[in-house]
């Protein structure tokens, strides 16, 4: 079954990433802005195809994470925290 997740088409939806509550709310080309719940912040690691300046606002905590294309990391500049698998 074909389908679209986060603006990308998949011929087989079983190959599409599970982004949980993370949803794109605005995009400017490959700079994308997301909203989601903090319990799904590690799912940001699946979103590595966006450009520097992309962001994700966590609706339940108010935390905001930004993507840096050069490092490939999502980070919270206030907490100085990088999202990792164990985050």
Phi, psi and omega in degrees: 000127179278154178188174184236131175229125179052041176080001180249135179273141177234130177291330180232110184298342177291346178269349181286143179289147174270107181267006179059233182274355183289122181226138176285126180252344178198143174222147176232082189069235180263009168269115186238149181238127186241160168230151178186190178253147185300333179297342181254014185297332178291342176291343175299333180297339177282344183258084182244010183258004181269176181256163174307136182105348174293151184217162174219121177265127178270111187298329185275336183244341184083001177290149176229134181245143179240149179260137174244112185297321183298315180273339183075019184250147165263133184216155175254109183292336179287310180277351185052051184238133175259136178288128176229171178303328182266009184289000000 
